[in-house]
Amino acid sequence: METKKKIYISGAIEHHDLEKRRKAFDDAERYLSLKGFAPVNPFKNGVPPEAHWRDHMRTDIGLLLGCDGIYMLRGWELSKGAKLELDVASSCGIEVLFEQSSIN
């Protein structure tokens, strides 16, 4: 049985309407699942929502490092966390995909 590639979803969260961002991440999760990937959604990282940003980032970076790729949502450029995640992925040889790019 073939294992699915794990793809971490990255995008702006802080300083945005959390429900709109949660929907965007959930939509990306559904899209990636339909494409045959195993999506990793940081909204489901197990850290309490009210925890400090650093606590979320520490957990999220750990999740990212266990993935085969990272999927950058539109608007990622406006997020300090998403930029950090992209830098980690690029530095560690993790495949980078951008929303609206073709995924095989």
N, C-alpha and C positions, 0 to 999 in steps of 0.2 A: 504494500500500500504506500502510495506516494504521500510524503508530508507536505503540507501547504506552506508556502513562504509566509513568514510572519512580517507584517507591515505595521509599523508604528505610525499613528496619525498625529501630526503636529500642526499647530496653528495658534493664532492669537486667542487668548482667553481673558487674561487680566484686563480690567478697565473696559469691558464690553458687557452687554446684556448676557448674563450667564445662560439663560434659557435659550436664547438664539444661538449661542456658541455650542451649547450641549446638542441642539438639534443639528447643527452643521457637522459636528463630530459623529453623531449617530447616523446621519445621512452618508457620511464617508465610510463609516463602518459597514453599513448595508451594501454600498457600492463595491467596496473591496471584497466583501464576502461573495457577492454575485460574480465577481471576476475570478473567484477561486483562491483568494488569499485568506489568511487567518489574521484579521485586523486586531491591533492592540490600541484600545481607546483610553487615553490618559484620564478621562472623566471616570473611568472605572478602575483607578489605580489602588483603591483600598484606603487611601488617605482621607481623613475627614475633610469635607469641603472648606471648613473654616480654618484649617491648618495653614501655617505660614507658607508663603510662596516657595521658600527654600526647601521645606519638607516635601512639597509636591515635586519640585525639580529633582531632588535626590532620588526619589522613587521613580520618577519618569525617566531619568537618564539610565537607571538600572534596567527598566523595561526596554528602553530603546536598544541598549547594548545586547539584549537577547533576541533582537530582530534581524531579519535579512534585508529590510528596507525601511525607508521613512517616506511618508506621503505628506507633502507640504500643502496645506489648504491655502486657498487664495487669501491674501492679506497677511501671510506669515511675516512679511517684512516689517510689520508694525509691532512685532512681539519680541521682547528681550529673550523670553524663554524659547520661542521657536527658533530664533537665530542661534542660540546656544545649542539646541538640539541638532540643528543642521550642521553646525561646526563639529560637534561630536561625531555625528554620522559620517561626514566627509572625512574627518581625521581617522576614523576607524575602518574605513573601507566599506561602509554600509551604503547600499544602493539608494539613490535619491530620486524620488518621483514627485512631480508637481501636479496639483489638481489641474485637470484639463489636458494633461499630457496622456499619451496613449500608454496603456498598461497591457502587457502581453500575458 
